[in-house]
Amino acid sequence: MGQSSISVFRKATHTGRYLSYRSEHPLQHKRSVVNTVLHRADTIRNDEKDRQAEIAIVKTSLIENGHPERMIHFPNKRYESKQKEETRSLAVLPYYPGLTEKLKRLSSHNIKVVSKPIRKIGDIIGSTKGPINKNLRQGAIYSIPCHDCQKHYIGESKQCFETKHKEHIADVKHKRFDKSALTRHVFDLGHSTDWQLSKVLEFECDFHKRRFIESCYINTDCSSMHDKSCDIFPDIYRFFLNKW
């Protein structure tokens, strides 16, 4: 019966780059990198010879990234699950070399201090993706104005606005009177819709939050097409919105 062997595959683009020891990151972040890659090298291989070879590759990469040899070793109590810490207040502070370490004294006051880098590579380079067309984003709250009066329709949809916009156009074209307040307004008053001036007001993926935001717009805008008497918007919210 054959035996399977597990090994590590590295892409051709792999550079062996890990967090540099000379970077301005908290020391515990650098120790965490060392412990993580060593633990992975020690556990992923099932052949002892391959395991030792993988550990040697990882140690070489860590040294090339500036980590001193005295730090590149397995923890004394490796892989042991940490005991559950007592509930303490948490303070997340930006990391300043020489200063943040002194603030660790707060741990004696039952405050756990966690450091984070001030700047990351992503903050310097920025996003490489182009801007997303607003009409193609899902979870839109939108407005469609009437061409013949000051009224406008406010709606929401989990779909992208472009899709919902086409549905409204089709509803008006095929005279689907019961679809929305927009179609009822068009056919009851004989008005036309200014499709070109339709716009997205906000985005919200959560259904209940999106419906609430839609209701806020409807109940604070006296020119909306909706029948507010049929809306279940709580009076207490309507009171505060009108004050605001």
Backbone hydrogen bonds, N-H to C=O, Kabsch-Sander energy under -0.5 kcal/mol:
donor,donor_aa,acceptor,acceptor_aa,energy
14,H,11,K,-1.5
18,Y,16,G,-0.5
21,Y,65,N,-2.3
23,S,20,S,-1.2
25,H,23,S,-2.0
29,H,26,P,-1.0
30,K,26,P,-1.3
31,R,27,L,-2.4
32,S,28,Q,-2.0
33,V,29,H,-1.7
34,V,30,K,-1.9
35,N,31,R,-2.7
36,T,32,S,-2.4
37,V,33,V,-2.3
38,L,34,V,-2.0
39,H,35,N,-2.2
40,R,36,T,-2.2
41,A,37,V,-2.2
42,D,38,L,-2.1
43,T,39,H,-1.5
44,I,40,R,-2.2
45,R,41,A,-0.5
46,N,6,I,-0.7
51,R,47,D,-2.6
52,Q,48,E,-2.2
53,A,49,K,-1.9
54,E,50,D,-2.4
55,I,51,R,-2.3
56,A,52,Q,-2.0
57,I,53,A,-1.9
58,V,54,E,-2.3
59,K,55,I,-2.5
60,T,56,A,-2.0
61,S,57,I,-2.1
62,L,58,V,-2.3
63,I,59,K,-2.2
64,E,60,T,-2.1
65,N,61,S,-1.1
66,G,63,I,-1.8
67,H,62,L,-2.2
71,M,68,P,-1.8
72,I,68,P,-0.7
72,I,69,E,-0.7
73,H,71,M,-1.7
78,R,75,P,-1.0
80,E,77,K,-1.0
89,S,110,N,-1.6
91,A,112,K,-2.9
93,L,91,A,-0.6
93,L,114,V,-2.8
95,Y,116,K,-2.5
96,Y,94,P,-0.6
99,L,96,Y,-1.9
100,T,96,Y,-2.4
102,K,99,L,-0.6
103,L,99,L,-1.2
104,K,101,E,-1.1
105,R,102,K,-1.4
106,L,103,L,-2.0
107,S,104,K,-2.2
108,S,105,R,-1.8
109,H,106,L,-2.1
110,N,107,S,-1.1
111,I,106,L,-1.1
112,K,89,S,-3.5
113,V,111,I,-0.6
114,V,91,A,-3.1
114,V,112,K,-0.5
116,K,93,L,-1.8
123,D,120,K,-0.8
124,I,120,K,-1.1
124,I,121,I,-0.6
125,I,121,I,-2.8
126,G,122,G,-1.8
136,L,133,N,-2.0
137,R,134,K,-1.2
139,G,159,Q,-0.6
140,A,157,S,-1.2
140,A,159,Q,-0.9
141,I,202,E,-2.7
142,Y,155,G,-2.5
143,S,199,K,-3.0
144,I,153,Y,-2.7
146,C,151,K,-2.6
147,H,192,S,-2.7
148,D,192,S,-0.7
152,H,223,S,-1.7
153,Y,144,I,-3.5
155,G,142,Y,-2.1
157,S,140,A,-1.8
161,F,137,R,-0.8
162,E,135,N,-2.6
164,K,160,C,-1.9
165,H,161,F,-2.9
166,K,162,E,-1.7
167,E,163,T,-1.7
168,H,164,K,-2.0
169,I,165,H,-2.0
170,A,166,K,-2.3
171,D,167,E,-2.4
172,V,168,H,-2.1
173,K,169,I,-2.4
174,H,170,A,-2.6
175,K,172,V,-0.9
176,R,171,D,-2.8
177,F,175,K,-1.4
179,K,176,R,-1.5
184,R,180,S,-1.7
185,H,181,A,-2.0
186,V,182,L,-2.1
187,F,183,T,-2.2
188,D,184,R,-2.6
189,L,185,H,-1.7
190,G,186,V,-0.9
191,H,185,H,-0.6
191,H,186,V,-0.7
194,D,145,P,-2.0
195,W,193,T,-1.4
197,L,194,D,-1.1
198,S,195,W,-1.5
199,K,143,S,-2.5
201,L,141,I,-3.4
202,E,141,I,-1.6
204,E,139,G,-3.0
210,R,206,D,-2.4
211,R,207,F,-2.4
212,F,208,H,-1.8
213,I,209,K,-2.5
214,E,210,R,-2.3
215,S,211,R,-2.2
216,C,212,F,-2.0
217,Y,213,I,-2.1
218,I,214,E,-2.4
219,N,215,S,-2.6
220,T,216,C,-1.1
221,D,217,Y,-0.7
222,C,220,T,-0.6
224,S,221,D,-1.3
225,M,152,H,-1.6
228,K,226,H,-1.0
230,C,227,D,-1.4
231,D,228,K,-1.0
238,R,234,P,-1.9
239,F,235,D,-2.3
240,F,236,I,-1.7
241,L,237,Y,-2.5
242,N,238,R,-2.0
243,K,239,F,-1.7
244,W,240,F,-2.2
